[in-house]
């Protein structure tokens, strides 16, 4: 939450400059971070980092939209 508040503050402060801030909040990703985790999460349901990177790149490079925030969440398995 603190990082989100800080980035929102930066966006407001830089409104009248040529600097754009894009907040990106990816959900769980299959990375080595979870290798020794005892969290109980189903890591197989997590997203591949490549898929997250592709989503971010497509949004950032698009001429058809203005991006201020990207929330990427994994599908929940029932």
C-alpha positions in Angstrom: 0.0 0.0 0.0 2.8 2.4 0.8 4.3 2.0 -2.7 1.0 2.6 -4.3 0.5 5.8 -2.3 4.0 7.0 -3.2 3.4 6.4 -6.9 0.1 8.2 -6.8 1.8 11.1 -5.1 4.5 11.1 -7.9 1.8 11.0 -10.6 0.1 14.1 -9.1 3.4 16.0 -8.6 4.5 15.3 -12.2 1.2 16.1 -13.9 2.5 19.2 -15.7 5.8 17.7 -16.8 6.6 15.3 -19.7 7.2 12.5 -17.2 4.6 9.7 -17.1 4.3 7.3 -14.2 2.6 4.0 -14.8 1.8 1.9 -11.7 2.0 -1.8 -12.3 0.6 -4.3 -9.8 1.2 -7.9 -11.0 -0.4 -10.7 -9.0 1.5 -13.9 -8.2 4.1 -15.0 -10.8 6.0 -18.3 -11.2 9.4 -17.1 -10.1 12.2 -18.5 -7.9 10.9 -16.2 -5.1 8.4 -19.0 -4.3 10.9 -21.9 -4.4 11.3 -22.2 -0.6 7.9 -20.8 0.3 5.6 -22.5 2.7 2.8 -20.1 1.9 0.3 -22.8 0.8 -0.4 -21.0 -2.5 -0.9 -23.1 -5.6 2.1 -21.8 -7.4 1.1 -23.7 -10.6 -1.9 -21.3 -10.9 0.5 -18.3 -10.9 1.2 -16.4 -14.1 4.4 -16.8 -16.2 6.6 -13.8 -16.0 6.8 -13.7 -19.8 3.0 -13.3 -19.9 3.1 -10.4 -17.5 5.9 -8.7 -19.4 4.0 -9.1 -22.6 0.9 -7.5 -21.2 2.9 -4.6 -19.8 4.8 -4.1 -23.0 1.6 -4.1 -25.1 -0.1 -1.6 -22.9 2.9 0.7 -22.7 3.6 0.6 -26.4 0.0 1.1 -27.5 -0.9 4.3 -29.4 -4.6 3.7 -28.8 -4.8 4.1 -25.1 -3.5 6.1 -22.1 -2.2 3.8 -19.3 -2.1 5.1 -15.8 -2.2 1.8 -13.9 -2.0 -1.9 -14.7 -3.4 -4.5 -12.4 -2.7 -8.1 -13.5 -4.3 -10.9 -11.5 -4.0 -14.6 -11.9 -7.2 -16.6 -12.4 -8.5 -18.1 -9.2 -8.9 -21.9 -9.3 -12.0 -23.1 -7.7 
